[in-house]
């Protein structure tokens, strides 16, 4: 099993220029090669076999590209290989040979966005507090945790906020023994936990716990708006504009880091404490189109939450069950299974007409999710699991055969 380990690196002032050159040259090689590939595609010709020679070896001899020789050849070769991979991924995705999300045609890289170069074995060496890069030298690295095995490659990244990172690809042993699940977690029958995603609270667990939504972007909104205003007033191509752009990028980076930290901590906790996790299959991309809610939803980071949850469940051997998007989790009574009918969004609490239980709307929904997920044994679950993107989706059986109407689509379109 492959994993990525990321570390912050701090290049010395005299290393920044060679790094910038390497980023620039790698980008030029990538773009030149992509241009040749696209030209061949448009003209309907086969892709020439010597593209790498054309864009690297021969290009170095021309006055236009002579500066390519100043950079390690490993970086340039790797940049070309990365383009080949991206190109092949697009075509295998197009033909349906590739699992998961559709991959687009590679795009030309821009000078202003995030920059990256990659070193394969032979081009770098890891030391206890630094990483040695070809033609750049030892770069100070903060090793927050040791690497589990020797890495096969390293990507050096400079993000928009001007920070440098080293990202290693390492092989980790599979399977990792799952951390112990404390007994009596989840609902009364110990089946696991249902997770209902919300905006007032980030999520509500079937155990009754409500997890606060940190609303990070909203907290920074005033500063971000101000930085945006100041940026728009600066003259084009001026040094001041550059500085203000960096300031804005730094604010965005801070929000992103805080959100990632929150989501990692939450998902790790949930996966550690439960064997089975049930979440709703929300159509995040569709919901974001709702203009009133888009900022709040993007801020909450639901999509990233689910990606992390899926990855961690996979790593630790937990069962993640994605309950159908049309399952009316907020309509059914989690006690007796009777449908209480559709409820408006402002109804936060309701009483079941059949068994007189008073429900908190969200906790009831979370309980229904895990109840819906717990209908089958583990082996059956695995048989029925179909990999759809990153998520295991299971065909559903009605656990309450006497109440069928809620299974009809569109019965609970809550937003
Ligand atoms: Zn009831």
Boltz pocket constraint, residues with backbone or C-beta under 6 A from the ligand:
constraints:
  - pocket:
      binder: B
      contacts: [[A, 333], [A, 334], [A, 335], [A, 336], [A, 337], [A, 338], [A, 352], [A, 353], [A, 354], [A, 355], [A, 356], [A, 357]]
      max_distance: 6.0
